[in-house]
C-alpha cells in the first residue's frame, strides 16, 4: 500500500455527519481516508490530540487593494495574513484601480496571485451596465467566483445605483451576484442634512450610522430583491447590519443568500466609536445593540448563510483624517476566526454552526468544487484550532500592511494552530511555512474552471 503524504491523528474532526475523534489521511493534495489507523505509514504526521480539525476556512469577502492601493495591502501581504488566521482560500473584490471589470483586469490579478499568493484565491468581476451584455461569457472565466454590484458609494462605474443599471447586470449570466446594498440617494440626503445643520467640529465618526442609515440599507435590500425576483437571478447580500433588512430577506430565501461580518456581531454603537474612533468606521456601519441582537437571532434561525471578514485595510494616517474624510474599512482576514471562536466559547453559536458559516456556506452559495468540507476526494484543506487557547490579539501580530486591528489588546479564547492547504502546511503554531506563489485559483462546479 502506497504511504500517505500527511496524517492528522487523534483530532476532533468536524465532518458533514458530525464531530468525531478520528484520523484523516491525505495523498496527492486530497483527502483519501477518514477513520484510518493512527499507525499507517505517512511522510508527515500531526498529533491533533485536544485540537479540532475543521474544513479549510474560506473568506468570501476581502479587499487586498492591488492594483492601485499597494500602500494599504497587496495580494501577497493579504494572503499571508489570511493563512496566519487559519484561512485557506479568499475571494477578492473588484474595487481596485483599475477596476476588475474586464478580462484584461481579471487576468492581471490572476497572474499576480499566481506569483505572490500564500493561499488559494478567486476574484469577483465588477458588474457594470457598460459591460452587462458580456457577463454571460466573462463570468465563466477561470478564477471568477461571481459578479459584484455596489449600490452604495464605491468607485467610479462600480456604482450602478439606478434600478435600470442593476437590472441590466442581473439579466445577464447565471452565477451568483453579490450585492453591497446601501441606497445612494438616501445616504446623500442624510449626509447633506448632517453637514448643513452641524458645525464642522460636531461632525464626528459616531454619526456614521446616521449618515449610512438603517433605512438606506433596508431600502436598497428591498429594491435589489425585487429586481432579483423580476429577473430570476440569485443574489447574495453582503454584510447585513440591521433588523429591517433581515425581515425582507427572510421572506425571500428561495432566491437570496446572506452574509454577516464578525465586526457587526462583536462591536456595537455608540461604544465602539467612543473606544476606536474611525478604526470602527466601515460600510455599512456598525450599529446599535438591538441591530446586533437581530443579527445573532438570524445566525440562530438559519437566515445567515456565510460569515466573511470584509477585510478592507487603510493606513493609520488615512484613518486619522477628520471624519468624514477618514476612509471606511477595517482589517479582518487574520482575526475573523479567532473572534468567532471566542463567540463559540461564549455560547453564542456552536462550532458546527460556525463551520457551516465559514466552510459549508461558501461552498454551497458559490458552488465551489472540492473544497469546504472534510470528505473523501475533497482538497486536503484544514484549519486546525485549539478551542481552549487564550491569546491576546495585538497589532504587532498582524501581517496586513495596515499593521493594526480594531481588536488590538482583546483576549480571545480559541486560536488557529495549523493552516493546511491541499495537504501542505501553510502555517504551524503562528509560524508561516508557505511561500509566495503557493496559492492556486479556486475551481467552481458550474463551470469547473
N, C-alpha and C positions, 0 to 999 in steps of 0.2 A: 504494500500500500504506500503510495506516494505520501511523503510527510506534508504537514500543513506549514504555511508561512507564519501564521500567528495563531496563538491560542489564548483566549480570555478565560481564566479559571476562577470558579467559585464566586462569581458575581451575582448580584440580584439583577437579573436580566429582564427588562421591560419588553415583552413580546406582545403581538396583537391579541394573544389569548390570556394574557395576564403576566404578573411579575413572578418569576421563578428563580431559585438559586440553581445555576447550571453553568455549563461551559459552552463556549462558542468557538468554532474553528473556521479559519479563513485560509483560502488559497486563491492566488491569482487575482487579488483585489475583491473577491466575492465571498459572501457568507456561504459556506458549504455544509456545515453541520451545526445543529443546536442540540445539546444534550449528550455530546460525546464524552468519553472518559477523560479525566484530567491527566492521564498518563500517556496520551497519544504523542507521537513524535512531531515536534513543531520547531521551526527555526528560532522562534521567539515566543515567549510566554509571559503573560502579565497576570500576577496574582491579584484578583479583584475582590478578595475577601473583605467584607464590610463596605464595599462600594456598590453603587448602582450603575448598571450598564444601560444607557439609553440609546435609541437610534441617533444618528448624527443630527444635531440641531441645524435647521435651515432658517436663516434670517431673510425673509422675503421683502424687506424694505430697507435699503441703505443708500446713502448718498456719499460716494467716495470722491467727488469733486474733480475728477480727472476726465477730460482735459479742462483747462481754464481756471481751476481753483487749487492748483497743486500746493499752494502755501498752506491750505487748510488740511488737505488729505490727498492721498494717491491710492490707486488700486493696490499698490504694494503695502503701504502702511495700514490701509484699512483692512485688508485681508489678514495681515499679521495680527492686528487687534482682534479680528474675528476668531482665529484659532486659539488665541490666548484666552478667549471667553468661552471656548467649547463649541464654537460654530464651525460646521464643516462645509457649508455652502451658503452663498449670498446671492441675492437678486438686486442689481444696482439700477438706480433711477436715471431718467434721461435728461434732467435739467442741468446739464453741464454746458460748457462753452467751447466749441459749438454744441448745439443740442443734438441729442441722439434721435434723429427723425428721418434719416436716410440710410440706405445700405452702406454707404461710404463711412458715415459717422459710427455706425454699429461695428463695422469691420475694424475700424481704428481701435475701439475698445476691446474687441476680441483679441486682436494682435497684442495689445498692451497687456491684457490679462494673462495671455498665454506665456508672456515673457516674465511677468512680475508677481502673479497671484500666488498666495500661500494656500488658498483653499479653492474649491470648485465654485463656479460662477455662472450667472446668466444675466441678461440685460433686458430692461423694458425699452421698447420703442415708444417715443412720444407720439400721441395721437393728435394730429392737426387736420383742420379742414383742407389745407392746401394739398395734403398727400393722402386724403382719406380713401380715394379710389384705388390706391396702390397697396393698401394694408392687407388685402386678401392674399397678396403674394409675399409681402415683406414679413408678415407675422410668422411665416413658416421657416425663416432663415435660422441657421444654426445659432444657438445661444440666446434666442429670444424667448423670454418667459411670459410675455404678454404685452398689452398696449396700456399706456398710462395717460390719463386725462387729468389736467389741473383745472378745476372750476374756480379756484381762488388764486390770488396773486402768486405768480411764479416768474417765468422767464419768457419774454417775447411771445412768439406764436404758440408757446405751450400753454396758453390761456384761452381755450375755446369757451368763453363764459356764456355765449349766447346758445340757446337751445338748438338752433339750426346747425351750428358747428359741431355741437356734441352729437346730435343725431347723425350727422354725416359720418362721424367716426364709428358710431355704434352700428351703422348699417353695413359696414364693410368688414368682412372677416368673421371668424367664429371663436378665436381664442379669447381667454379671459381679458376683460378691460378693468384695470384698477383705477379708482377714482379718488382724487383729493376733492372732497365735497365741502366747499365753502362758497357762499353766494357773494360774488364780487360786488354787485350793486349795493347790497345791504351793508357790506363792510365799508365801502366807500362813503356811504351816507353816515354811518356811525363815526368814522374817522373824522369826516368834515365837521360834524357836530361837536365832537370832542375837542378838536383844535380850535374851533370857533368860540367855545364857551370858556375854556380853561386858559389860564396864563401858562406860558412855556414851562415854568418851574413846577407846575402842577400836573404836567403830562408825564406820568411815571409808569413803570412797567406793570404795576398792578392793574392798570386799565386795559391790559392786553385782552383779557376775556370779554371785556365790554365792547371793544372795537371789533374783535372777531367773535361775535356773539353766538350764543346757542341758537338763536333764531336764524342766523346766517347758515350754520351747519345743517339745521333741520330742513330749511327751505331748499338748500342745494340737494340734500338727500332725496327729498320728495320729487324734485324736478328730474334728477337722473334716474330714479326708479321708474318714473312714468315713461321716460324715454326708452329705458331698457325694456319695459313692458311693451311699448309700441313697436320696437324693432326686434324683439325676441332675443336680445343679446345678454349673455351672462355678464354680470358686473361684480366687482369685488371692491367694497367701500372701505377705504383705508382710515386708520387712526380715528375711530369713533370716540367722541368725547362727552356726549350729553344724552340725557334720558329721552328727550324728544326724538332724536334720531332713532333710537332703539325701538320706539313704538312703531315707527314706519317700517323699519327693517324686519321686525318680527312678522309682519303681515305679508312679506314678500320673499320669504326664504327659499321658495322654489326657484328664484331667479338671482338671488343676491347672496353673496358671502361677505363676511365682516371681519375686520382686523381691529385690534386694540393694542396699545403700547404699554410697556411697563411704567413709563412716566405717569400716564394718566391713571394707572392703577395704584400708584405709590404716593404721588405728590398731590396736594390739594391747595387751592386758593382760599384765602389770601396768604396763608402761612409761607408757601413756597416762594412767593415773590418777596416777602419780607426777609427770608433767610438767604435766598440765592440771587435776588435781583434779576438781571437779564439772563443769567445762566438757566433760569427756569422758563425763558421765553421760547416758545415754539409754536408752529402752526399745524393743526388747530391748537388752541391754547389749553393749558392746564386749568381746569375749572373747579368749582366749589365742591365740597364734600358730598352733597346729595347726588351730584352727577357721578362722582366716583362710585358711590354706593350702587347706582344703577348699572355701571359697568361690571361690577362684581356680580350682581344678580344675573347679568347677561352671560358671564362666564359660567355660572352655576346652572342656568337653564338651557345652555347649548346654543344660544344665539350667536356667540362669538366663535369663529372658525380658526383664526390664526392670531398669534402674538408675533409682532415684528418690532424691531428696535427703532426704526426711522432714524438711524444714525445719521446725523446732519451736523458735522463739526464746523465751528468757526474759531478763529483765534481769540485769545483773551483780549487783545487790543480791540478787535472788532466788537466783541461783546461789551466792552467798556464804554462804547459810544452812548450818548444820552438817548433814551427812548423817545420816539420810535425809530431813530436811525440805527439802533442796535439790531443786528440781524437775528432772525428766528432760527432755532435749531440747536440741538444738543448732541454730543457724542453718546453712543449707547450700545454698539455692537459687542463690546467686550464685557459690559456689565449686565446685559439683558438676562442671561441665565442665572448669575448669582442673585440678582434682585428677585427673580421669580422663584428660585429655590428657597429664598428666605420667606416668601409668601407661602410656599408649601409647608415649611416648618411652622409657620404661624397658623396653619389650619385654614388658609383662605381657599385653597384648592388642593386636590390630590396630585401626587406625582404622575399618575396615569393621565389625568386631565391635562397636566402641563405638557406631557409628551404628545397628546392629541393636538395641542395648540401649536407646538414648535416643530413637530415632525409629521404626524399623520395629516393634519390640516393643510400644510403647504403641499404635500404630495397629492392630496385629493383635489384641492382647488386648482392647482396648476398642472395637474396630470403629469407629474414628474415620473420619469422612467427609472425604476430600480433603486430608488432612494426613499428615505423617510420611515423605514421600519426594519426591525430585526427579523429577517425571514430568509430562508434558503434562496439563493440566486440573486439576492439584492447586493448592492455595493456594500462593502465592509466599512461603513461609516458608523462610528460610535462616539458618543460623548459620555465619558465615564466620570461620575460625580461622587463626592463624599458629602452625603446629606448632613453629616454631623460636624463638618469642619467649620469653625468660626474664623472669619477673616475680615480684616478691615480694608475697605476699598480706599485707594489712595491715588491721587493724581499721578504720582511717580510711577505707578504700575502701568499706566495707560500707554499702549503702543500707537494710538492715534496721533497724528501730527499735532492736533489741537492741544494735547497734553493735559486735559482736565476732564473731570466728570462731575455732574451735578450731585453725585453720591459720595463725593470725597469725604472721608472720615466716618462713613457709615459702617457699622459692623454688621455683617450678614452671617447667617448660618446656612451652609450649603455652597459648594465650590467645585468647579470643574477641575479634574485631576489629569485626565488624558483626553486629547482630541485625536481621533484616528480617522483618516480619510483614505478610502479604498485600500484598507489593510496596512497603511503606513502611519506610524506615529508622528503626528504633526506637532503636538505639544505634550509634554510629560512633566507634571508637577511644576508648572509655571515656566518650564524651560522650552523655548521654541526650538524644534528639531527640523521642521520643514525648511525648504529653501525657496526663494522666489522662483516662480515659474512651475511650481509643483501642481497648481490647480489646473483643471480641465473644464470645458464647457459642460454644463448640465444638459441632459437629454430629456425630451418630453414625449409622452406617449402619443399625443395627437399627430405628431409629425415624425417621431423617432429621429430627431436631429439634435 
